[in-house]
């Protein structure tokens, strides 16, 4: 863990693991996909990040890396306090 914040779409499970206090959230559009079914379902929806939002999220991470690390460190602390592998294993 490098302590850098994640940049996420907030799609799927992300809200359970990340918040706007420890990550950068970007808007997205659902786009359909088709595949051969080897790695993914044969069809479904993908969360395509809006490029302008993604660029806006990357800028402060590149410009202020120390601030970004503080934000990322909050994410690590949140994950460690809210999730542990023993509890997860018990629920499986």
DRENKE-568411 format. One record per residue (C-alpha): residue number from 1; residue in three letters; x negated, z, y negated. Coordinates in Angstrom, 1 decimal, padded with zeros to 4 digits. Each point is the difference from the previous one (the first is absolute). Example, Ala and Ser with C-alpha at 12.3 -4.5 7.8 and 13.67 -1.06 7.14 Angstrom:
torse tinu 1; zalo ala; c1 -012.3; c3 007.8; c2 004.5
torse tinu 2; zalo ser; c1 -001.4; c3 -000.7; c2 -003.4
//
This chain:
torse tinu 1; zalo unk; c1 000.0; c3 000.0; c2 000.0
torse tinu 2; zalo unk; c1 -001.6; c3 -001.2; c2 -003.2
torse tinu 3; zalo unk; c1 002.4; c3 001.9; c2 -002.3
torse tinu 4; zalo unk; c1 001.2; c3 -003.2; c2 -001.7
torse tinu 5; zalo unk; c1 003.8; c3 -000.4; c2 -000.5
torse tinu 6; zalo unk; c1 002.0; c3 -002.4; c2 002.0
torse tinu 7; zalo unk; c1 001.9; c3 -002.9; c2 -001.6
torse tinu 8; zalo unk; c1 003.3; c3 -000.3; c2 001.9
torse tinu 9; zalo unk; c1 003.3; c3 -001.9; c2 -000.2
torse tinu 10; zalo unk; c1 002.1; c3 003.1; c2 000.9
torse tinu 11; zalo unk; c1 001.5; c3 -002.0; c2 002.8
torse tinu 12; zalo unk; c1 000.6; c3 001.4; c2 003.5
torse tinu 13; zalo unk; c1 -001.6; c3 003.5; c2 000.5
torse tinu 14; zalo unk; c1 -002.0; c3 000.1; c2 -003.2
torse tinu 15; zalo unk; c1 002.2; c3 002.5; c2 -001.9
torse tinu 16; zalo unk; c1 -000.5; c3 002.5; c2 002.8
torse tinu 17; zalo unk; c1 -003.8; c3 -000.1; c2 -000.4
torse tinu 18; zalo unk; c1 -000.7; c3 -000.9; c2 -003.6
torse tinu 19; zalo unk; c1 001.4; c3 000.9; c2 -003.4
torse tinu 20; zalo unk; c1 -000.5; c3 -001.4; c2 -003.5
torse tinu 21; zalo unk; c1 -002.3; c3 003.0; c2 -000.6
torse tinu 22; zalo unk; c1 -002.5; c3 -001.0; c2 002.6
torse tinu 23; zalo unk; c1 000.5; c3 -003.8; c2 000.4
torse tinu 24; zalo unk; c1 000.8; c3 -003.0; c2 -002.1
torse tinu 25; zalo unk; c1 003.3; c3 -001.6; c2 000.8
torse tinu 26; zalo unk; c1 000.7; c3 -003.7; c2 -000.5
torse tinu 27; zalo unk; c1 003.3; c3 -001.9; c2 000.1
torse tinu 28; zalo unk; c1 000.6; c3 -002.4; c2 002.7
torse tinu 29; zalo unk; c1 002.3; c3 -002.8; c2 001.3
torse tinu 30; zalo unk; c1 001.2; c3 -000.2; c2 003.6
torse tinu 31; zalo unk; c1 -001.0; c3 -003.3; c2 001.5
torse tinu 32; zalo unk; c1 001.0; c3 -001.3; c2 003.4
torse tinu 33; zalo unk; c1 -002.6; c3 -000.6; c2 002.7
torse tinu 34; zalo unk; c1 -000.1; c3 -001.7; c2 003.4
torse tinu 35; zalo unk; c1 -002.6; c3 000.6; c2 002.6
torse tinu 36; zalo unk; c1 -000.6; c3 -000.6; c2 003.7
torse tinu 37; zalo unk; c1 000.8; c3 003.6; c2 000.7
torse tinu 38; zalo unk; c1 -003.5; c3 000.9; c2 001.2
torse tinu 39; zalo unk; c1 -000.8; c3 002.5; c2 -002.8
torse tinu 40; zalo unk; c1 003.3; c3 000.3; c2 -001.8
torse tinu 41; zalo unk; c1 003.6; c3 -000.5; c2 000.6
torse tinu 42; zalo unk; c1 000.9; c3 -003.7; c2 000.2
torse tinu 43; zalo unk; c1 001.6; c3 000.2; c2 -003.4
torse tinu 44; zalo unk; c1 000.6; c3 002.5; c2 -002.7
torse tinu 45; zalo unk; c1 -000.8; c3 000.9; c2 -003.6
torse tinu 46; zalo unk; c1 -003.4; c3 000.6; c2 -001.6
torse tinu 47; zalo unk; c1 -000.5; c3 002.0; c2 -003.3
torse tinu 48; zalo unk; c1 -001.9; c3 -002.4; c2 -002.2
torse tinu 49; zalo unk; c1 -001.5; c3 001.9; c2 -002.9
torse tinu 50; zalo unk; c1 000.6; c3 -001.5; c2 -003.5
torse tinu 51; zalo unk; c1 -003.4; c3 -001.3; c2 -001.0
torse tinu 52; zalo unk; c1 000.4; c3 001.2; c2 -003.6
torse tinu 53; zalo unk; c1 000.8; c3 003.5; c2 001.2
torse tinu 54; zalo unk; c1 -002.9; c3 000.0; c2 002.4
torse tinu 55; zalo unk; c1 -002.4; c3 -001.1; c2 -002.7
torse tinu 56; zalo unk; c1 001.3; c3 002.7; c2 -002.3
torse tinu 57; zalo unk; c1 -000.6; c3 002.6; c2 002.7
torse tinu 58; zalo unk; c1 -003.5; c3 -001.1; c2 000.7
torse tinu 59; zalo unk; c1 -001.2; c3 000.0; c2 -003.6
torse tinu 60; zalo unk; c1 -000.1; c3 003.8; c2 -000.5
torse tinu 61; zalo unk; c1 -001.6; c3 000.5; c2 003.4
torse tinu 62; zalo unk; c1 -002.8; c3 -002.4; c2 -001.0
torse tinu 63; zalo unk; c1 -000.3; c3 001.2; c2 -003.6
torse tinu 64; zalo unk; c1 000.2; c3 003.7; c2 000.6
torse tinu 65; zalo unk; c1 -001.3; c3 000.6; c2 003.5
torse tinu 66; zalo unk; c1 -000.4; c3 003.8; c2 -000.5
torse tinu 67; zalo unk; c1 003.6; c3 000.4; c2 -001.0
torse tinu 68; zalo unk; c1 001.0; c3 -002.2; c2 003.0
torse tinu 69; zalo unk; c1 -002.0; c3 002.3; c2 002.3
torse tinu 70; zalo unk; c1 001.9; c3 003.0; c2 -001.4
torse tinu 71; zalo unk; c1 003.3; c3 -001.7; c2 000.8
torse tinu 72; zalo unk; c1 -001.3; c3 -001.0; c2 003.4
torse tinu 73; zalo unk; c1 -001.2; c3 003.5; c2 000.8
torse tinu 74; zalo unk; c1 003.6; c3 001.3; c2 -000.8
torse tinu 75; zalo unk; c1 001.2; c3 -002.4; c2 002.6
torse tinu 76; zalo unk; c1 -002.4; c3 001.3; c2 002.6
torse tinu 77; zalo unk; c1 001.0; c3 003.6; c2 -000.8
torse tinu 78; zalo unk; c1 003.7; c3 -000.9; c2 000.2
torse tinu 79; zalo unk; c1 -000.5; c3 -001.7; c2 003.4
torse tinu 80; zalo unk; c1 -002.0; c3 003.0; c2 001.4
torse tinu 81; zalo unk; c1 002.5; c3 002.5; c2 -001.2
torse tinu 82; zalo unk; c1 003.2; c3 -001.9; c2 001.1
torse tinu 83; zalo unk; c1 -001.2; c3 -001.6; c2 003.2
torse tinu 84; zalo unk; c1 -002.1; c3 001.2; c2 002.9
torse tinu 85; zalo unk; c1 -000.8; c3 -001.7; c2 003.2
torse tinu 86; zalo unk; c1 001.2; c3 002.8; c2 002.2
torse tinu 87; zalo unk; c1 003.5; c3 000.1; c2 -001.5
torse tinu 88; zalo unk; c1 000.2; c3 -003.8; c2 000.2
torse tinu 89; zalo unk; c1 -001.1; c3 000.0; c2 003.6
torse tinu 90; zalo unk; c1 002.7; c3 002.6; c2 000.8
torse tinu 91; zalo unk; c1 002.8; c3 -002.2; c2 -001.4
torse tinu 92; zalo unk; c1 -001.1; c3 -003.0; c2 002.1
//
